[in-house]
Amino acid sequence: MERELKLRVAKEDLGTLRQVPMLGQSGTKAGTPHLLTSTYFDTPEFSFHWCKASLRVRAVGNEKIQTLKLDGSAQAGLFDRDEFEMPVNGDAPDLKLLCDQIPEQSDCGKLIRDETVAARLKPVFVTRINRSAFALQQPSGDELELALDEGTIEAESGSVQLAAVELELKQGNPDALYRTALDMLESVPLRIDHRSKADLGYALLVAEHTEAVKAHPVVLDKRDSVEDAFCAIARNCLDQVHANEQGVVSGHDPSSVHQMRVGLRRLRSALDLFAKVIPSSSGFNEELRWIASELGAARDWEVLAGSTLEHAGSNGNANEVQPVRQACEQIAVNNRQRAAAAVESVRYTRLALEFTRWLNRKGWRDEMSDEQRKAIGSPVKPFAADILRRRHKKLIKRGKGLADLDDQRRHRARIAAKKVRYATEFFASLCPKRAVRNYVNALTALQDDLGWRNDAVVADHLLKSLLTTSPEAAPGAAFARGFLASRVAADHQTLKKLWKRFKLLSSPH
């Protein structure tokens, strides 16, 4: 199992990194650059790539090393995956050497045992990397290897320059990787690296769309403690956040912005749910709010330019609305670029590293008394039932007379509904399935109605701003505002019915 934390660095900052004190303690031969030339192999249709694996042969002096890496998890730049490495005779891979190590029935196992695959392997790209490696012995006893890489990835279709830092755990606790990365971040700007060298190589060959990733269901056990449940829920939220980072950075897919924002909202909701028993740093809440707001600005304009104006222009008014749509789409693109810059920033890198480290090492225990530690060791089911009851009660209180509330009070009710939804989904596996299904169905219908109403309120503010920034869109903006207002008014009875239906239910627990 390979555990590596990958970070990107500007080429001009590599020299500064070589001077940091921790690297000076690695010995006289440490840090001497040596060339690593790795040739990646695949079939003409990229069978290994589609199997989420990479196969290479690396020249190390006079020796040739074959390496197969399988798909694993990647969180905040930490790649955790299976790696199989062995000497090989010659410049080409020998798939037979892998048969004893890869299960026969796995996708990759079937691939390496297919003789036609072996016969059709060919070089697809080459990496030429000057690597300076440093062995780091931590006071804690953890052993790391820090590599500073500079070079190129070359394919027939083009090449890409590379400057990166790789921290590999040789022995010990993965916390040492995050601790070391944060120490280096004080000396030079680093960025989380979302892609491996193989990913970058295949990007030169295959035009792939980065799909937005929705949250996976949280699965808890009735025997789990409160702390166990918190860790599982927080990691589930983080998985959604990290899975959408690359999509946001690419700047092409609004859905990735939306799903990363949802993941951040879920994470903030989880911190709020457990705040009385597992307090987090106020700094985390502030930084999570910051990155969510950077994504939110892009999302608001995307919604307006998309579904909101689509409804406004669906009644034979498309020509009038078109200038508005064009202005909104341009603002959305600009804000998407701003969101990408935020996710690529040192500030976000620090947040991701610090929060992941806090979660992995259970940093909340540092300031806890024995009594508090005992409390978070208690079973989660009673805790979950109490949370669900209290959140439901709060929503019922805030939603009184929901259809007739003003925008501000209805917004508060909408936020309460969202928190109930997240809490229910977090603890769903602890509750009767039928009760959860009926409750979530009614809550979802209510949320959807409150959601588009909120979109209409946000849209009204955004459309007002166009009057000064895009005068050519003023007539269409005025029409769209009137259309949305009439649509909200027409929804009065529907919202009343949805609220009445939901009030008849009790929270599942």
N, C-alpha and C positions, 0 to 999 in steps of 0.2 A: 504494500500500500504506500503510495506516494502522497506526501502532504507538503504542498508548496504554497507560499504566499507570493503572488505575482504583483509587481508594481511597475508603473512606467515612470521614467525620469527623462528630463531634457538632456540631450547629448552633452550640452555644455556644463551640466551639473555633475556629470560622472566624476570629474576630477575632484570636486568638492567632497563627494561621498568617499573617495579613496582616502581622504585626510581625516575622517571622523575617528575619534579616539578608539572606539571599539574595534576597528579594523587594524589599528596599529599594534594590537596585542596578539595578532595571529601568527607571528613568526616571520623570519627573514624571507622565506620563499613564498609566503602568501601574497596573493594579489598579482603575481607575474602573469601577464596576459598570455593565453594560448588559444590557438585557432581550433574551433570545433566545426567540422563540416559534416552536416547531416543530410542525407538524401531520403526523402519521403517517397514511399511506393504505394501505388494503388492500381486498380484495374481501370480500363478506359472509361467505365461508367461510375467510377469512384465508389466501389462497393464498401471499402473500409470506412470511408467518410460517412456514408449513409447508415452504416452500422454503428456510428458514433465511436469510432476507434481511429487510431493513427499508427502507422507502421513505418519505422525508419531504420536506416543503417548509418551509424556514426563512425567516422574514422578517428581513432584515438591513438596517435603515434602510428605504429605498424599494425595495431590491432583494429578489428572491425567489431562493433557492438550492435546487435539487433535489439530494438525496443518496440514493444507493443503497448500502447496506452489505451485503456478503455474509458468510456464515459463515466464520470462520477459526479460528485456535487461540487459546486463552486459558490462560496459565500464570502462576500466582502473581499474578493481576490484570493481566497484560500481554495486551492484545488485539492480535492480529496478523492483519489481514484486509484484503481489497480494498475500496476506497471509491471511488465515482464521483460527482463533484460538478460541477455546472454551473448557470449562470443559467437561469431558466425564466420565461416570460411568464405572469402570473396566479398564482392561489393553488393551482392543481391541478398534479399531475405531468404531464410530457409524456414518455411511455415511448419515443417514437420517437428522442429524443435519446440514449438509452442503447444503441440497436441497434449502433452502430459499435464499442462497447466491450465488450459481453458476447457471448461465443461463442454462435452460433446453436443448437448442439446441447446446450448445458448446460441444466439444469432451469430456471434463472432466465432464460436466453436465450429459451427457448420461451415462458415466461410473458410477458415484455415484448413479444413479437411477436404475441401473441394479442389481436386487436382487441376481442374480447368482454371480456377482462380490463380493458383500458383503459376501456371503457365502464362497467364496474361498480365502478370504484374509488370509495371514499368515505372521509372522515376517520374514524379509529377512536379516536385519542386525541391529546391535545395536551400538550406540555411547555412550561411557562413558567419559564424559568431566569434568575435574575440571576447573570451571570458576571463575575468579576473575572479578567482575563487578564494574565499576566506573561511577558515574553520573557526567557529565561535563557540567557546566553552563558557556557558553561563554560570554565575555563582550558584544558581539553583540546581546545577547539575545537568541542565538541558544542553544538548549538543545540536548546533545548527551549522548549515553551510550557507554563506551569503555569496551570491554570484552577481557580478556586474557585467552585463552583456551589451555589446555594441556590434552591429553588423547589418546584414541584409538577408532578406528572404527573396529568392529568385525563382520565377517560373517563366515559361515561354511567353506568357501573356503580359509580363511586367515584373516589377520588383517593388519592395517596400523596405524602407530603412527601419532599424529597430534600436532602441536604447531602453534597457529594462533592468530591474532588480528582481532577483529571485531568492527567496528565503526558504530553504528546505529543512524540515525537521528530521534530523538523523536519529535522535533519541530524546525522549522526554515528553513534556506537555506542550500542546499547540499554543498555549498562552504565550510561550516565549517568542513565537513568531510575531504576534501582535505587539507585544511589548517592544521588541527590537524595531519593528516598523515604525512605531510611534516615536521612538528615540531618534530614528533617522529623519523623521518628518520635521524635527526641530532644526535640522541642518539644511535640508533642501526640499523643494516642493516635489511631492510624489503624488501619483494618481493611481487609483485602483485599476488593475489590468483585468479587463473582462474576458480577454481572449488569449489562448495559448499560441505558441508559435505555429502549431499545426492549423489552428483556426485562421490565423493570418495568411498562411500559405494557401489554404483552400479558398479563402476569400478572393485570391487572385484568379482562381479558376472557375468558381461557381458563384453565380449571383443568387444569394439566398436572402429571403425576406425574414427578418427577425420577428417572430410572432409574439403578440402580447400574451402574457401568462396570467390566468386567473388563479385565485386562491384554491388550494386543495382542501378538502374537508379536514377538520381537526378531529383526531381520534384519541379519546381519553379512556382510561380504565377506571372503574369505580374504586379500585384500590389505590389509585394515584393520590399523592399528597397535594396540598395546595401549591407547594413549590414545584412539584413535577408538572402539574397542569400549567402553571405560568410559563415554565420553560418550553413546554410543547407548543403552547399558543404563540408565544413570542417568536419562536423559531419558524413556525408556520407563516407568520406575518412577514418576517425577514426574508424567507424564501421567496415570497411573492415580490417584495421590494427588489431584491437582488436580481431576480429572473427578468425583470423589466428594465434594468439599468441600461443594458446595451441597446435596447430598442429606443429608449429616450435619447441616448447619446447619438444614435444614427440620425435623429432629427426627422425621420420620414414617416413614422407611424404614430398618429394621435392616440391610438388604442393603448400603446405602451405607456404613454404619459398618464392616461386614465388609470390603468391597472397599477402602476407604481404608486400613484396617488391614493388609490383604494388601499393598497398594502400599508402605506404610511398611516392612513386613517385608522385602519384596523389595529396597527401597532400602538398608536396613541390611545385608542379605546381600551386595549388590553392593559396598558400601563395604568390607566384610570381605574379600571375594574379592580385591579389588585393593589392599588395605591396604599390602602390602609394596612396591608400586611407585608407588602414587598415594595417599599418606597424606592423610587428612582431619583437620580440627580435632576434638579431643576434645569441644569444645563442640557440634558437630553431632550426634555420637553421643548425647550426654546429652539434647539437646533432642528428637531423634527418638525416643529411648526414652520421654521424658516424654509426648509426644503419643500414641504408640502405647499407653501404659498407660492414658491417659484414654479411648481408644476401646475398649481391652480389657475394662475393667470393664463397659461396656455390653454388649459382645458375649457375655461369659460368662453373664450373666443372661438374655440373649435365647435362647441355646442351651438353657439349662436350662428356661426357660419354654416353649420350643417343642418341638424334636424329642426331647429327653431325657425330659421328662415325658409326652410323647405316647406313647412306648413304655411307660412305667410304667403309664399308665392304659388301655392297649389290651386288657388281659385282664380286663375286667369290674370294674375298680377306679377308674373315672373319677370317681365321687362322692368317693372318699377322697382322690384326687389334686387335685381341683378347687381346694380352698382353698390348696394349695401353689402351683398354677399362678397363681392370682390374686395372691398375695403376690409371686411372682417377676416377674410382668408389671409390677406397679407399681414394683418396684425397677428393672426394666429401663428403664421409661419415665423414671424419675428420672435414671438413669445416662446415658440417651441425651441428656437435656437438658444434663447435665454435659459430655458429649462435644461437643455443639453449642457450648456456651460456650467450650470450649477452642479449637475451630477458629475461633471468632469473636474470640479474644483478641489483644491486642497482642503477647503472647509468641509466638503462632503466626505472626502477621504478620511479625514480625522474622525468625523462623526461615525462613519461606518466601522472603522477599526475600533474605536473606543467602545461603542455600544456592543459590538459582537464580543469583544473581550470581556466586558462587564457581564454579559449574559453567560458566556462559557465558563467563567470562573465563579459565577454566582456572587458577584461583587456586593450585592445587598447585604450579605451576611457579615460584612466587615464591621458594621456599626450596630449589629443586633445584640440584644440581651439573650440569655438562655431561654427566657420565657417566650420571646418573639420567635426564636428558632423552633421552639416546640410547637408554636401555633401554626407555622407554615408547614410543619410535618404532619398536621392533622389531615384526615380524609377530605378530598375536595368536594364530594357530593353535597354535604350540607352547606358548604360555602357557596357552591354554584346555585343551589335552590334559593338561598337567601338573596343572592345577587339578582337572580331572575325575577323574584317577587318584587324586590325594591325597584328595579328598573321599570317593570311593568306598571307599578303603582305611580311612579313619577310621570310616565307617559300619559296615563289616564288623567292625572291632575293637569298636566300642561295642555292636553288636547281637549279640555272641556269647551264645548261650543266651537269645535275646530273650524268648521266651514265659515264661521262668522268672525274669526280672529283677524287682527290686522297683520301686515306682513311680518313685523318683528316677532310677535308672539307665535305666529304660525311657524316661523323659522325655528324658534326654540323647541316647539313641538316636533318639528321634523328632525332636529338633532337628537332629541330624546328617542324618537322612533329608530333612528339609525343606531344608537347605542344599544337599544333593546335587540335589534336585529343582529348586531355583532355578538353580543353576549349569548344570545340563543344559539347562534351558529358555533361559537366557541365550545359551549357545553352540551350541544345537541346529542352527542354520543352517550351522555349520562342520563338522558330522558327518554320516555316512551316515544317510539318513532311516530306513531299516529298523531299524538298530541303535538309533537314538533312540526310535523307536516302541515296540519291544519292551522296552527298558529303562524308559521312562517308564510304560508300562502296568503292569509288575510293581511299580515303585516307587509308583505311584499307589494300587494295591490295598493295598500294605503301609501307606502313609501313611493311607489311609482307616481302616484297622483301628486303627492307633496313635492316630489322631485321635479316634475316638469313645471309645476307652479313656481318653484324656486328658480328654475331656469328662466322662466318668464320675467321674474322680478330682476334677476341679474341682467338679463337681456335688455330690459328697459333702461337700466343705468348705463350699460355699454352703448346702446343706441343713442342715448343723450350725448355721450362723449363724441360721437361721430359728427355731431352738428358743427363742432369747431375744428376737428381734425380732418374731416372729409366732407366739405360743403357739398360736393357733387352728389353725395349719398343722402343728403338731408331729406328730400321728398320721400324716398323709399323708406328711410328710417322712421319718419313720422307715420307712414302707413303701417309699417311693421309693429310699431308700438301700439297703435290703435287696434290692430288685429289681435295682438296678444292679450290686450286688456279685455276685449270682448270674449275671447276664448276662456280666460280665467273666470269671468262672470258667468259664462254658460256652464261651468263645471260645478257650480255651487251644490246642486242636488246630488251629483255623483259623489262628491267628497263627503256629504252628510251620510250617504248610504254606506260608503266604505268604513267610515268611522263607527257607525252604529254596529256594523258587522264585527269589527274588531273588538269593541267594548264588551261583547257577549262572551269573549274567550278569557280563559285564565292562563297565566304563564305556565309553560310546561316545566315540570320538575319532578 
